[in-house]
Amino acid sequence: MYLVNTKASSSGAKCLPTTQLPTSTGLVLHDWHAEILALRAFNYWLLSEIRALIDHECQQSSSPSSTPKPSPFIRRRQPPNNNPPFELDPSLKIYLYCTTAPCGDASMELTMAAQDDPTPWEISPSEEEEAGLLSGRANFSQLGIVRRKPARADAPSTKSKSCSDKLALRQVSSLLSRGMSLLVAVTENAYLAGVVMPREEVSESGCIRAWGEDGRMGPLLSRFEEGGGGGYGYHPFKVLSVDTEVVEELWAFGKPKSKEAGMKCKPGNISAVWTAAPVLGGASGGGVDRYAAENGAKQLAKLSGSWTGLYETIIGGMKQGYKASVPVGKGASALSRAKMWGALRGLLDGGDGDGSAGEGQQVVRAASYKEFKRAALETPAGKARERAMLEAKKVLVPWVPNNGDDEWGLEVLVDHKGKKRKRDDIKKSKDAQSS
């Protein structure tokens, strides 16, 4: 018998143009397609579980008579293998459910079939050179390559890779982010066990080509025969399907079938993110996430029987009501680079009582995000992760870096203008009282 729990859920279909990266300062999400938001939300949930576990351990140490309550999802590692200090519970398996096929190589056949004319386009040499960098929804004749996010022809350019490509990379780098890999060991179940989709959204040839051993990822089998070090390797996930009738019965909000409805559909610009509350948090084994509440995140008591840890609506990469063109700390999503780094740094700076975070503690004290990334690469875990990703990018071509948003520190989370307005209001109030 298997117990199924939803820990992170999201929607979305947009990403950030390359031109906006330099002004994002870690506050604006680069990619808020549903699949990528779900991966970031998973890391957020994992961080909240670790934070709750540490709090629970502190309570136990101050009250020895109370009975310890282990987390069913995360546990502390024991010496001498306690760096990183935590690992996922071995019984845990992680699946990703997608209502539609991820954009990019895994869905190219579906995209072609949806066109009025599915014939592959012939492209000129100049266009071919451009396609060699990154191609979005076009150039159907080229399969098995890394693509950028699909967009209208007149949309600003982006270097954000397709969801198919990012999921392919996660088969090597694991579900853990750079920061989380300092806290959580890369075990076999830190990789996706499977991707689940409605049956009509599964293109067998596309999925094999994008993710499978018989597709572009195949050469990695021999490269990781003896393991990649640090637990890294090529871990292909299963592609599973759900009957369309079941999906339609359970989920009435899916994308309408354009041909049947006689109209074209376009994605909305609003995204939503939800995560479950940590199981050890709150008086009743659940409840609100203290960190989320402190950072102004919306709270829902329960959703489908699960306590809510985080709920946000996102537009343009920022929380609804804030502009990406003028990003401020209080408008940043809890899943943004700055907020996630701040949460990780706060956790390690607070310490867990035994110094097991030592190496990671030095890394997150870097003055800028660029320094943080550089310092993380110098740790054993960071080196193993980088080696594995470099191997993966030899088959995921062309992988063009999406650089330009790392020259900032955690001071970006401080709303200086807001403080100035508050000081001005206090001064005006005092002046009014004295007059």
C-alpha positions in Angstrom: 0.0 0.0 0.0 1.3 3.4 -0.9 0.5 6.7 0.8 0.3 9.6 -1.8 0.9 13.1 -0.5 1.0 16.3 -2.6 3.8 18.5 -1.3 4.0 21.2 -4.0 1.7 22.3 -6.7 2.0 25.1 -9.3 0.7 26.6 -12.5 2.3 28.9 -15.1 3.6 29.3 -18.6 5.9 32.3 -18.8 9.6 33.2 -18.4 11.8 36.2 -18.1 13.4 37.9 -21.2 17.2 38.0 -21.3 17.2 41.8 -21.3 15.6 41.8 -17.8 18.2 39.6 -16.1 20.7 42.3 -15.1 17.9 44.2 -13.2 16.4 41.2 -11.6 18.8 41.2 -8.6 17.7 37.7 -7.5 14.2 39.0 -6.8 12.5 38.0 -10.0 11.9 34.4 -11.1 13.6 33.6 -14.4 11.2 30.8 -15.3 7.6 30.3 -14.0 6.5 27.5 -16.2 4.5 25.1 -13.9 7.0 22.3 -14.0 9.9 24.6 -13.0 7.9 26.3 -10.3 7.0 22.9 -8.9 10.7 21.9 -8.7 11.6 25.2 -6.9 8.5 24.7 -4.6 9.7 21.2 -3.8 13.1 22.6 -2.6 11.2 25.3 -0.5 9.1 22.5 1.1 12.2 20.5 1.8 13.8 23.5 3.5 10.7 24.0 5.6 10.8 20.3 6.7 14.4 20.7 7.7 13.7 23.9 9.6 10.8 22.2 11.4 12.9 19.1 12.2 15.6 21.3 13.8 13.0 23.2 15.8 11.6 19.9 17.0 15.0 18.6 18.0 15.6 21.8 20.0 12.3 21.4 21.8 13.2 17.8 22.6 16.6 18.8 24.1 14.9 21.3 26.3 12.2 18.8 27.4 13.8 15.4 27.7 10.6 13.8 29.0 8.7 14.4 25.7 8.6 11.7 23.1 10.6 12.3 19.9 8.6 12.4 16.7 10.5 11.6 13.6 9.7 13.2 10.2 8.4 10.7 7.7 10.2 12.7 4.9 13.6 13.8 6.1 16.1 12.4 8.6 19.5 13.3 10.1 22.5 11.4 8.8 24.8 9.7 11.3 28.6 10.0 11.5 30.9 9.5 9.7 28.5 10.0 6.8 26.9 13.2 8.0 28.1 15.7 5.5 25.6 16.9 4.2 23.7 16.5 7.5 20.3 15.4 6.2 18.8 12.9 3.7 15.4 12.0 2.4 13.7 9.1 4.1 14.5 5.9 2.0 10.8 5.0 1.7 10.1 8.3 -0.1 9.5 8.3 -3.9 8.9 11.6 -5.8 6.7 11.9 -8.8 5.8 14.9 -11.0 2.3 15.2 -12.4 1.9 17.4 -15.5 -1.5 18.3 -16.9 0.1 18.8 -20.3 3.4 17.6 -21.8 6.4 19.7 -20.9 7.5 22.2 -23.6 10.5 21.3 -25.7 11.7 18.0 -27.2 9.3 15.7 -25.3 6.3 17.4 -26.9 7.5 18.2 -30.4 5.3 15.6 -32.0 2.3 16.8 -30.2 3.1 20.4 -31.2 3.5 19.4 -34.8 0.2 17.5 -34.8 -1.6 20.6 -33.4 -0.5 22.8 -36.3 -2.7 23.4 -39.4 0.2 22.0 -41.5 2.4 19.6 -39.5 5.0 19.3 -42.3 8.5 20.1 -40.9 9.7 23.5 -42.1 12.7 23.9 -44.4 15.1 26.5 -43.0 17.7 28.5 -44.7 21.4 28.4 -43.7 21.1 31.7 -41.8 18.1 30.5 -39.9 19.8 27.2 -39.3 22.7 29.0 -37.6 20.3 30.8 -35.3 18.5 27.5 -34.6 21.8 26.0 -33.6 21.9 28.3 -30.6 18.4 27.7 -29.3 15.0 27.2 -31.0 11.6 27.5 -29.4 8.5 26.1 -30.9 9.7 26.3 -34.5 12.1 24.2 -36.6 10.2 21.0 -36.3 12.8 19.3 -38.5 15.3 19.5 -35.7 14.7 17.0 -32.9 16.8 16.0 -29.9 18.2 19.4 -29.4 18.0 21.9 -26.5 15.4 24.5 -27.0 14.4 27.7 -25.4 11.0 28.3 -24.0 8.3 28.6 -26.8 7.0 32.1 -27.4 5.5 34.3 -30.1 7.8 35.4 -32.9 7.6 39.0 -31.7 8.3 38.2 -28.0 11.5 39.4 -26.4 14.3 36.8 -26.6 15.0 34.4 -23.7 17.7 31.9 -23.0 15.6 30.0 -20.5 15.6 26.3 -21.5 12.5 24.3 -22.2 10.9 22.2 -19.4 11.9 19.0 -21.3 15.5 20.0 -21.2 15.5 21.1 -17.6 13.8 17.8 -16.6 16.5 15.9 -18.6 19.2 17.7 -16.7 17.5 16.9 -13.4 18.0 13.2 -14.2 21.6 13.9 -13.5 21.7 16.9 -11.1 18.8 15.5 -8.9 15.8 17.5 -7.7 18.0 19.3 -5.1 19.0 22.8 -5.9 22.6 24.1 -5.5 21.8 25.4 -2.0 19.8 22.3 -0.9 22.6 20.0 -1.9 24.7 21.6 0.9 22.1 20.3 3.4 20.7 17.2 1.9 22.6 14.2 0.5 22.0 13.2 -3.1 20.5 9.7 -2.6 18.8 7.6 -5.3 15.4 8.9 -4.2 16.5 12.5 -4.5 15.8 12.0 -8.2 12.3 11.9 -9.9 10.9 8.4 -9.8 8.5 9.3 -12.6 6.6 11.9 -14.6 2.9 11.4 -14.9 0.7 12.9 -17.6 -2.7 12.4 -19.2 -2.4 9.6 -21.8 -3.1 11.9 -24.7 -0.2 14.1 -23.6 2.3 11.3 -23.8 4.3 11.1 -27.1 6.3 7.9 -26.6 8.9 8.8 -29.3 9.3 12.3 -27.9 9.7 11.1 -24.3 12.2 8.4 -25.2 14.2 10.9 -27.3 14.2 13.6 -24.7 14.7 11.6 -21.5 15.2 7.9 -22.2 18.2 5.5 -22.3 17.6 5.0 -26.0 17.5 8.8 -26.7 20.0 11.6 -26.4 20.7 10.8 -22.7 21.9 7.2 -23.6 25.6 8.0 -23.7 25.5 8.9 -20.0 24.9 5.3 -19.1 28.5 4.4 -19.8 29.9 7.7 -18.4 28.3 7.0 -15.1 28.8 3.3 -14.9 30.9 3.6 -11.7 28.8 6.5 -10.3 29.5 10.2 -10.7 30.7 10.7 -7.2 28.7 12.3 -4.4 25.7 10.2 -5.3 25.3 11.7 -8.8 24.6 9.8 -11.9 22.1 9.3 -14.7 18.7 8.3 -13.2 16.1 8.0 -15.9 12.6 8.4 -14.6 9.5 6.5 -15.7 6.9 8.1 -17.9 3.5 7.1 -16.7 0.0 8.0 -18.0 -3.5 8.4 -16.6 -6.6 7.7 -18.7 -8.1 10.8 -20.2 -11.5 9.9 -18.8 -10.1 9.9 -15.3 -8.3 13.2 -15.8 -11.5 14.9 -17.1 -13.5 13.6 -14.2 -11.0 14.8 -11.6 -9.7 17.9 -13.2 -12.2 20.2 -15.0 -9.7 23.1 -15.5 -7.4 21.7 -18.2 -6.6 23.3 -21.5 -9.6 23.0 -23.9 -9.0 21.0 -27.0 -8.8 23.8 -29.6 -9.9 21.7 -32.6 -13.0 20.5 -30.8 -13.9 23.8 -29.3 -13.3 25.6 -32.6 -11.2 28.3 -31.0 -7.5 28.9 -30.1 -6.3 29.1 -26.6 -3.6 31.2 -25.1 -1.9 30.8 -21.7 -2.8 33.1 -18.8 -0.2 35.4 -17.2 -1.0 34.5 -13.6 0.8 31.6 -11.9 0.0 30.0 -8.6 2.3 28.2 -6.1 1.2 26.0 -3.2 3.3 23.9 -0.8 2.3 21.7 2.1 3.2 22.8 5.7 6.0 20.9 7.4 4.7 17.8 9.1 6.4 18.6 12.4 5.2 22.2 12.4 2.2 23.5 14.5 0.5 22.0 17.5 -1.4 19.4 15.6 1.3 18.1 13.3 0.9 20.6 10.5 -0.3 24.2 10.3 1.2 27.3 8.9 4.8 27.6 8.0 6.3 30.2 10.3 8.9 31.3 7.8 6.3 31.8 5.1 4.1 33.8 7.5 7.0 36.0 8.5 7.7 36.8 4.8 4.1 37.9 4.1 3.1 34.8 2.2 -0.6 34.1 2.1 -1.9 31.3 4.3 -4.7 28.9 3.7 -5.8 26.6 6.6 -6.2 23.5 4.5 -6.3 22.4 0.9 -7.7 19.0 0.1 -6.9 17.9 3.7 -3.3 19.2 3.7 -2.1 22.2 5.8 -0.8 25.0 3.7 2.9 26.1 4.1 3.0 28.6 1.2 0.6 30.1 -1.2 1.5 32.8 -3.7 0.1 34.2 -7.0 2.8 35.4 -9.4 2.7 37.7 -12.4 5.8 38.6 -14.4 8.1 36.6 -12.0 7.0 38.7 -8.9 4.2 38.3 -6.4 1.0 39.7 -7.7 0.9 43.5 -7.1 4.6 44.1 -7.7 6.4 45.0 -11.0 9.4 43.0 -12.3 10.7 46.2 -13.9 11.2 47.7 -10.4 11.8 44.7 -8.2 11.7 45.1 -4.4 12.3 42.6 -1.6 8.8 42.4 -0.3 7.5 41.6 -3.8 9.9 38.7 -4.3 8.5 35.2 -4.4 9.6 32.9 -1.6 10.9 30.7 -4.4 13.2 33.5 -5.8 17.0 33.2 -5.7 17.3 35.9 -3.1 14.6 34.6 -0.7 15.8 30.9 -1.0 19.4 31.9 -0.4 18.3 34.1 2.5 16.3 31.2 4.1 19.2 28.8 3.6 21.7 31.3 5.1 19.4 32.1 8.0 19.0 28.4 8.8 22.8 27.7 8.8 23.7 30.9 10.6 21.2 29.9 13.3 23.0 26.6 13.6 21.6 23.2 14.4 23.5 22.8 17.6 26.2 20.4 16.5 28.1 22.3 13.8 27.3 19.6 11.2 26.6 22.3 8.6 30.2 23.7 9.0 31.3 23.6 5.3 27.9 24.9 4.0 27.8 27.6 6.6 30.9 29.2 5.2 29.5 29.0 1.7 26.2 30.8 2.4 28.1 33.7 4.1 29.4 34.8 0.7 28.9 38.5 0.1 27.2 38.0 -3.3 25.3 35.3 -5.1 28.1 35.0 -7.5 30.5 34.4 -4.7 28.1 31.9 -3.2 28.0 29.9 -6.4 31.8 30.0 -6.7 32.3 28.9 -3.1 29.8 26.1 -3.4 31.8 24.7 -6.3 34.8 24.4 -4.0 33.0 22.0 -1.6 33.1 18.2 -2.3 29.4 18.2 -2.9 29.7 21.1 -5.3 32.5 19.6 -7.3 30.6 16.3 -7.7 27.5 18.2 -8.8 29.4 20.3 -11.3 31.2 17.3 -12.8 27.9 15.5 -13.3 26.2 18.5 -14.9 29.1 19.0 -17.3 28.8 15.4 -18.4 25.0 15.9 -18.9 25.6 19.1 -21.0 27.8 17.1 -23.4 24.6 15.4 -24.6 22.2 18.3 -23.9 23.3 20.5 -26.7 23.5 23.4 -27.3 23.3 24.4 -23.6 23.7 28.2 -23.7 24.1 29.7 -20.1 21.5 32.1 -18.9 23.9 34.3 -17.1 23.5 37.9 -15.9 21.7 37.8 -12.5 24.3 37.1 -9.8 26.0 40.4 -9.0 23.9 41.1 -5.9 23.9 40.3 -2.1 21.1 39.8 0.4 20.8 43.5 0.9 18.4 43.4 -2.0 15.8 42.0 0.4 15.8 45.2 2.4 13.2 47.7 1.2 15.3 50.9 1.6 12.6 53.1 0.0 10.0 51.7 2.3 12.2 52.6 5.3 12.8 56.1 4.0 9.0 56.6 3.6 8.5 55.4 7.1 11.1 57.8 8.5 9.6 60.7 6.5 6.1 59.8 7.9 7.5 59.9 11.4 9.2 63.2 10.8 6.0 64.7 9.4 4.1 63.5 12.4 6.6 65.0 14.8 6.6 68.3 12.9 2.8 68.4 13.0 2.7 67.8 16.7 5.3 70.6 17.4 3.5 73.1 15.3 
